[in-house]
Amino acid sequence: MSMHWDIEELAYRAMGKTEKEAEKAINAGDIDEALYEKYEISFDQYSQIVKDLLPFTPQIKGGLTGNLFHAFVDVKQERAIVKVYAKADENA
């Protein structure tokens, strides 16, 4: 999946939708309208906020690779929704 898709999923999940409801909404293509109704911001603005906040999320270790990521996670499903690689100098 692309980061664009992942950020859309995060937006819908933050708005209270389940994973399946989020997937259906993403496929319908209504993210800009939904974000504006809820937060009065565009998808581009929401994406930038998510990207700016990712470094402040805890680091998690990828199960298969062992790589470190910063991620917004679904704790119940034990999976990352949006993630980026942690920078090497953060571990020092």
N, C-alpha and C positions, 0 to 999 in steps of 0.2 A: 504494500500500500504506500501511497505517497504521503508526504508530510501534509499536503493540502487536505487530503481525505482525513488524516488523523486529527488535524485541528478542527475540521468540521465535526468529527465525532465527539471530540472534547467539548465543543460548544453545545451540541445537543445534549450531551450527558450532563453538563453544568446546568442546563435548563430543565433537568429532571427526566429526560427520556431514557428508556432502557437501550441496551445495545442494539436490539432488533428495531426498535422505533427510530433510533438514530440512523441506522443503515437505510431504512425506508425513506426518511426525510432527506438524507444526503442524495439518494437516487432521484428524488423529486426535484432537487435543485433549488430549494427555497431558503438557503442559509442567510443570504443578505436580509431578506424580509424578517426572518425569525430573530436574527441578532438585533435588528433595528427595533423591533417590537419589544424585545426584552431589555436591551441595554442602550439603545439609541446610538449604535456604532455600526460601522461596516465590517465585512469579513476581513478586509485588509487591516483595519485597525485592531480587530480582535487577534488576528494572526501575529501582529507585531507585539501585542501585549503578551501573548503566549510565549513567543520567542524570547522576549525580554525577561520573563519570569522563570523560564526553564533552568538557568544556572542556579537559581535559588531553591530548586527542588532537591531532595536527597539523592545521593548517588545510589544506583542499583547495579547489580552485576548480572550481565546476560547469562542465562542458563546454559546455552550451548557454547558460546564463545569465551565467556569469562570477561568480556569487555565491560568497562564501566560506562554508565549512561546517567544523565539527568533525565527524569521522566515524571510525567503526570500518570498516575497508575489507577487501575481499577483493583482495589485491594481484595474484594470478594472473588474476582475472577483471576487474581494474581497475574495480571498482564499490564504491560505499558500501553497507554493510549497514544501519547506523543512522547518521543524521546530524542535526545541528541547525545553524541559521544561526549563524555567528560574530558576536559582538557588534562593533559598529563601533569601540568604544574599544579593542579588542584590537589593532587595526592601527596604533595610534599609537606 
